Amino acid sequence: MLVGVFWLAVWQLAALAVGQRLLLPAPAEVGGRFAELVVEPSFWSTVARSLVRIAAGFVVGTLLGTLLAVAAGCWRTVRTLVSPVVGAVRAAPVVSFIVLVLVWVDTGRLAVVVSALMVLPVTYAAVLEGIGQRDRAMLEVAAVFRVPRIRRLRAVDVPAVLPFFAAACRVGVGLAWKSGVAAEVIGLPAGTVGARLYDAKLLLVTADVVVWTAVVVALSLAAERLVGAALRRLPSSHPDHPEVAP
Amino acid sequence: MIAVRDLHVELGGRTVLDDLDLDLPDDGVVAVMGPNGSGKTTLGRALLGLVPPTAGTVEGADERCAAVFQEDRLCEHLDAVANVRLVLRRDVPACRVAAELRALGLPADALHRPVRELSGGQRRRVAIARALLAEATLVVLDEPFTGIDADGRATVLAWVAAACRGRSVLLITHDVADAVRLGARIVDLTPVLEGAAL
């Protein structure tokens, strides 16, 4: 709370020092603009449209990344074929993908595809790492006792991989929002947060740029919390959570 | 009968077992003893198919196996009953498993707690129950009584002795008294020193 007040004060002082609304609007102006925007019906439909598309991208990227990692964990050939491609996707700048994907799909699906492409490599790498880190001793137990595959999955494999999957999800949610909104800013699909951000910048309404950025940050943090809460309910054989690099 | 013939195992370029011959009867306990590094655990792992022989054969060990490993090797997030049921047929009821664990000296309040919360001796009892309640004709017990205190040892030994009946059991131990209580035939794996003079 005190930290928030401190930074609001810093912001206010900086705005006074700069003295130009265009360069740095004061907190009160941004707050006032937020109050105006939030009562417009279009605000909520805009947020909902971006939220649904980016969430869809996150889910698709997570599912595909997990499935590919499981396949790569089971078959060396799949791993040899897939790993370099996923590594390249991970290393490529997000704008390159946005421009490329714009050639393939319409702007309405752009955020879904771009978010998915950003999340996929993170999930793939984390789940594959989790598969590699399974407890060899427990796999031996399963082999000696001839534990059925489904039971082994539930008791040994999934609990070992889950902490890695969970860490990837936490990182992936933030990535999905960042890349999804970036895709909207470039692709300008109608009635999305990214398009509103672009319009605000074009019309030099800096207060709106700040408001929409704050909305994206708030939604991203809320999504991270939601995913985190859901993942805490899952069973795990590792009490600590591994780190996953974005 | 399980017949080990001329078993030779090398691990990391080092000979661990050298031309070992051993018979395990269909109903009986064979206890292997010897100092650390004499290949007791490797022999158990070879019987379980976890270590391929460099030379020699293990015949008759392709049936259903079970084991108490040197470490407990339990699913930490599962409770004691679930750990045992993991390796059993679906139709074995939880209440029967609970009753056997109680007979092994596990307190009632330990049955349904994640095994990561149990003491060393309690975890060992779960590992023993898992191995000996499984439908196995060959059971390898690698130092199964480690961590079980003197008070509970007699109870556990009696339970294990009863559960071993009708199976081939390889007991790996440093304690000759445990081997005797299980009525085991004792095999000494102490290596003969080359060039030793009397």
Chai-1 contact restraints between the chains, C-beta under 6 A:
chainA,res_idxA,chainB,res_idxB,connection_type,confidence,min_distance_angstrom,max_distance_angstrom,comment,restraint_id
A,A137,B,R73,contact,1.0,0.0,6.0,A-B,restraint_1
A,E140,B,L50,contact,1.0,0.0,6.0,A-B,restraint_2
A,V141,B,R73,contact,1.0,0.0,6.0,A-B,restraint_3
A,V144,B,L48,contact,1.0,0.0,6.0,A-B,restraint_4
A,V144,B,C65,contact,1.0,0.0,6.0,A-B,restraint_5
A,V144,B,A67,contact,1.0,0.0,6.0,A-B,restraint_6
A,F145,B,V87,contact,1.0,0.0,6.0,A-B,restraint_7
A,F145,B,A134,contact,1.0,0.0,6.0,A-B,restraint_8
A,V147,B,V87,contact,1.0,0.0,6.0,A-B,restraint_9
A,A155,B,C75,contact,1.0,0.0,6.0,A-B,restraint_10
A,A155,B,L86,contact,1.0,0.0,6.0,A-B,restraint_11
A,P159,B,H77,contact,1.0,0.0,6.0,A-B,restraint_12
A,P235,B,H77,contact,1.0,0.0,6.0,A-B,restraint_13
A,S237,B,E76,contact,1.0,0.0,6.0,A-B,restraint_14
A,S237,B,H77,contact,1.0,0.0,6.0,A-B,restraint_15
